[in-house]
């Protein structure tokens, strides 16, 4: 952890204070705040950072809302054989290529794709979601959904049946039991799953490139272009510290919610 992770982050942070010589294009080891000043003051980079964080939060909430009833059915309702089948269905998309799944959704969401074909068959108007933020939200939610289902399932499975029986014996109705017993005990699993969905969305740049279009840049896209196109590693390092700081705050909150106990 110290050698391969923390030391790499330290080098990343130090290189963010360097600069590129505008004449020679070479790296200059002179300490400067210029890169951070650009990240903070430039409205374009602030907008991209806000879009990235907002999308990560939206995907996390969406996956939590979808995953909870599915995980609850798996953990508390389904028979053992059906539970095994559901596990396979949850894990099956992870066995295929990440890029293959993204391109499959491009085919679904395109103007002449499967979604518009299906809508036309039932007399509904066509959608124009291809290469929009909506398309990114759908694709991200689909790709990271298994990472939310499994931690919630693990948390729900550990709830003793005696807790639910005691709640009923005390006169609580189903909704009260769900709200005051099940959800608080499942909260560490939700927080654990949110670490995956939030962080994976925050650092992704492939899905925005393939699905989001020109107006769907994320922090990862800016970092990728700064390194691979303009060869401005110091600015890329400065901008890359934004998701690192966001995740540091997020992990602190998740730790207080008991997320690490559910991993």
C-alpha positions, 0 to 999 in steps of 0.5 A, spaced: 500 500 500 505 504 501 510 503 495 505 502 490 499 506 492 500 512 497 507 513 494 504 514 487 499 519 489 505 523 492 508 523 486 502 525 482 501 531 487 508 533 487 508 533 479 502 538 479 506 543 482 511 543 476 510 546 469 511 545 462 516 550 458 511 554 453 517 554 448 521 547 448 515 543 451 519 540 456 517 539 463 520 544 468 521 542 475 519 549 478 514 550 483 508 553 481 500 554 483 498 555 476 495 548 474 491 549 481 489 556 479 487 554 472 483 548 475 479 553 480 478 559 476 477 556 469 469 555 469 470 550 463 474 545 468 469 547 474 463 545 470 466 538 467 468 537 475 461 538 477 458 534 471 462 528 473 461 529 481 453 530 479 453 524 474 457 519 479 452 521 485 446 520 480 448 513 478 449 511 485 442 513 487 439 510 481 443 503 482 441 503 490 434 504 488 434 498 483 439 494 487 435 494 494 429 490 492 433 485 487 438 484 493 432 483 498 428 478 494 435 474 493 436 474 500 430 474 504 425 471 499 428 467 493 429 459 494 436 457 494 436 454 487 432 461 485 438 465 489 443 461 485 440 463 478 439 470 480 447 470 482 449 468 475 444 473 472 447 478 476 454 476 475 453 474 467 454 481 465 461 482 468 464 476 464 463 480 458 468 485 455 467 492 458 467 495 451 462 490 448 457 492 453 458 499 452 457 498 444 451 494 445 448 500 449 450 504 443 446 500 438 440 500 443 440 507 444 442 510 437 437 513 433 435 507 429 437 502 435 433 497 438 430 502 443 426 506 438 424 500 434 421 497 440 417 504 441 415 505 434 412 498 434 407 500 440 406 507 437 410 511 442 415 517 439 422 516 438 427 518 443 434 522 442 438 520 448 444 517 444 450 521 445 447 525 451 448 525 459 442 521 459 445 516 455 451 516 460 447 515 466 443 509 463 449 506 461 453 507 467 447 505 472 447 498 468 455 497 468 456 498 475 449 495 478 452 488 480 457 492 484 451 495 488 447 489 488 452 484 492 454 488 498 447 490 499 445 482 499 451 481 503 448 486 508 441 483 508 443 476 509 446 478 515 440 480 518 437 475 523 430 473 522 429 474 530 430 481 529 424 481 524 420 477 528 421 481 534 419 487 530 412 484 528 411 482 536 412 489 538 406 491 533 410 494 527 407 494 521 411 491 514 413 499 512 415 500 519 419 494 520 422 496 513 424 503 515 426 502 522 429 495 522 431 493 515 434 499 512 438 501 518 441 494 518 442 494 510 445 501 510 453 499 511 451 495 505 448 500 501 454 505 503 459 499 501 456 499 494 456 506 493 463 506 494 464 502 487 459 506 483 461 513 485 468 512 485 468 508 478 463 513 475 468 518 477 474 516 474 471 513 468 473 516 461 471 511 456 464 511 457 463 519 456 467 518 450 463 513 447 456 514 449 456 522 452 459 525 445 462 532 445 459 535 450 459 529 455 467 530 458 468 528 464 475 529 469 478 523 466 477 525 459 481 532 461 486 528 464 487 523 458 487 529 453 492 533 457 497 527 458 496 524 451 494 530 446 497 536 449 503 532 453 501 537 459 502 532 465 503 537 471 496 540 469 493 533 468 496 531 475 493 537 478 486 536 475 486 528 477 487 531 485 480 533 484 477 526 484 482 524 489 480 529 494 472 528 493 473 520 494 477 522 500 471 525 503 466 520 500 470 514 504 470 518 510 463 519 510 462 511 508 466 509 514 462 513 519 456 509 516 460 502 517 461 501 509 468 498 510 464 492 515 460 490 509 465 489 504 
